Amino acid sequence: MNLESPKVTVKKPAQYLFDALTDVKNFEKLMPDNISKFEVTGEDSFIFGLKGMPEIKLKMKDKTAPSKIILGAASDKLPFTLTGNIDAISENSSAVQLHFDGEFNAMMAMMVKGPISKFIETLVSNMHKL
C-alpha cells in the first residue's frame, strides 16, 4: 500500500528541515491533536500512540542530507516505511512531501488506509511548527 501526502511549502531552508526531522524528538510537534502517547526511546527512535489506535514504534532507517529521511516500523509485524522528501525551492523555503509504503493484507489495508492518509497529511501540514 502506497500513500502520499500533499506537497507543502515551508518557509525554512531544506537543511534546517532535514536537521529538525533527523532529531526524532521533533516529531512530537508534528503529531495530531489526538495523540495519547509520545516517547523518545533512543536517539533514532520513538513510540507514539493515537487515541483508538495501537502504539507504533518508528526508527530512523536512512537519511540523505538535506533531501530525504526514511523512518521504518521497528516491528516486523506491520512492516512499513515513512519517507520524507525535502526539495529546496529557494534559500529560505522548501517543499516537503511524505510517502507511506506498507505491506498489509487486503483487509488490513482497507482498515488503515483512511487513518494513515489523514495522519501523514497532518504531519506534513504541521511542518511549519518546526
N, C-alpha and C positions, 0 to 999 in steps of 0.2 A: 504494500500500500504506500503510495507516494502522495504527499500533500505539500503544497506550497503556500506560504503566507503572501499577502500582498507585499510589494516592494515599497518601503517607506524611505523618505528622505529625512536625514537627521542633521542638524546644524552642528556637527562635530567632525573633526578630521578622522580619516579612516584609521590611522594609527591609534588615536585616542580610543575609538570604539573597540578596536582589537584588544588593546591593553585592558579595557574595562571588562570585556567579555571573557578574557582568559583568567580573570580573577573571579572564581566561582561565587564568592560571597555577594557579588553584584547582581546575581540572578534574582536575589530576593526583591530587588527594586523593580524587576520586570514582571513579577508574578501577578496573577489576577487577584481581585479583592477577596475571592472565596478561598484563599489559601488557608489551610488549617495547620500546616507544619512546614518549616524550612530550617534545615540543619546542615551546616558545612561539616563534612565527615573527613576531609583531608584537603590538601592544597589544590587538588584537582577533581574533587567530587563533592556532591551534596545530595541530600534527600529532601523531597518536597511532597506534600500531600494537599490535595484539593478536597473540599467537602464532598462526600459521596463517592470518592474515587480511592483506589488503593495507593499507598505511598510508592513513589518511584525514586530510585537512586540513579543519578546520572554521573558519568565520569568523563573527563576530558580525554578524548581518543587521539586527536591530532590537531595541529594548528599550523597555519601558514601565514606569517606576518606579511602585510596587515590586512589580508583579504579573506581568510577563511578560518573558522573554528568548527570542530566536529565533536559533539558530545554523544555518548552512547549509553545505552542501558547497562548497568553494572551486573544485571542478572541475565542469564541465558533463557529464562522462561519466556520473556517477551522481548525478543531481540529487535532493537531499532536504533537509528541514529537521528540526531538533530543537527543539521549543518547550518551555520550562519555564514552567509556570503556578504562581504562588505566591499562595495565599489566606491572609490573616491570619485566625487563629482567635481569638487574644487578643493582648494586648500582647506576650507572650513566647512565642507558639507560632504556627506556620504549617503549612499543608498544601501539599505540593509534588507535582506530577504532571508527567511528561514525555510528550510526544506526538511520535512519529516519523511523518513523511509523506514518502514517496519514490515516484518514478516509475520503476518497474522493469518489464521484460517478465515474463511469467508464470514462465518458467524461473528467472530471477534471483530473483524474489520468493520462489519456493519454497525456493531455496537459502539466502537470507539472513534469512528470517522468524524462524527459531529463534534464531540467534546475535544478531540485533538485539534481539529481545524480551528475551533474557537480559541483554544489555548495558545496555539502558535500565533494567531492573529493578535491576541492580547500581548504576548511577549514582544512582538515586533512593534506594536503600537506604543509600548512603553519605553522604547529605546531612548526617547528624548529625556528620560529620567536619569540616565547615566551621567 
